[in-house]
Amino acid sequence: MARRLGLNYDVTIRNQLTPQDVLGGPDVYWFNDMGSARLKEMMGVKGIVTDHHNPVVFETHYTENGNDIYQFNPHLEGLDGSISQSGSTTTFLFSANILPEVSAVSHLPIVGSVGDLHDKKFGRLVDTDREIMLLAKNMGIIETKEDIRYFGRSSKSVSYMLRFGNDPKIRSLYDNPGSVADFLVNHGFDRRALKTIRWLDLDDLKREELISDLKSLLEREGQDSSRLIGEVYELKSEPKSSTVKDVRDFSSLVNATSRKGKPDVGIRLCLFERGDTMTEALQLYNDHLESLRRASKILEGVEGKSVGNVLYYDFGGNLENNITGTVATRIITHQKVPPSSVILVMANLGSSKKISARISLALSERVDLSLLFRQAANSLGGSGGGHRNAAGAIVPIGKEREFVEKVNELMKNLLST
Ligand SMILES: [Mn+2]
């Protein structure tokens, strides 16, 4: 949008705001998907915040401490930003109101919302995210289907998809390549083609057959099979053979580019660049998967420590500090932890500890982890925030144990009332 308006602009991508970022200057700043949790620390900042994280100030125009900031955030409208309206939807709404032609990229808020798992709870996007999705659909930019909700429909082989599909987790297939292969061969797949054939390559009939048998497997395991199917989103501009036809897969690719320190590649993908940009993105994606594999290896050798319901893993300098959240998600998804657990994953970040946490959706109905993290981190000279079920904090190194104790205490108090 800035380009279309002929503005002189610069884009900076951050994992979180640094202390310098919250001090203003002569320029106008536009914070996307961040800022609402840090408004009180900002000084002399002129600009805009489009965010969906829990805000510390419930005002659209924030003018304290020499600031002149306009804040757009679903929480100000009584909407839950962790499910109803993503950061990218918020940014899109703001942009499209200024410049209607921004609608030409209305697939991007869907990529952001799906990337933030906003379709997880109901098996489809809801509320504002949904309205924008319908706009993109009406404009012919995306297509929706009722289909399997697993990651990898367009970017992975069916065997990979079924092996790692985890929402819902089919116990007899999950991380069990042998039984996945048998299952597929029993359905007429050529054993030699298992590594190449993707879900999107199958015809409707075959997909229906597989889905109905996967559902039976789930039911036999006493699980709710309805979550297997849901609304999935596809980019109409991509050919069927494209690895990023599926929006969830596209979102993973964009995510990987920034995890590997090349967010500009992700931005160019979002702006329809393909060719060399795609080649580079796929390479970054593989590097990212390699980092995650390494992290899982390290995880095998690290015992989680518990304080009450808090289970924490401190990787020190052994883990890239931008994947603490991903590792926390993996632990809560793939390991058997009690449903009341708070999973914390820590890594060093200069003279600070970066901490990412996850709780189950059920627990997040009763506890807002972002508020709890903010309170615990602030009391130790750090900062924290995020969402009800996924939050992060940064505290000075040496304070992490105290932080864990504080989180446990706050948690206990909240659950006892
Ligand atoms: Mn977000």
Residues whose N, C-alpha, C, O or C-beta is under 5 A from the ligand:
A	BS01	MN	D33 G87 D116
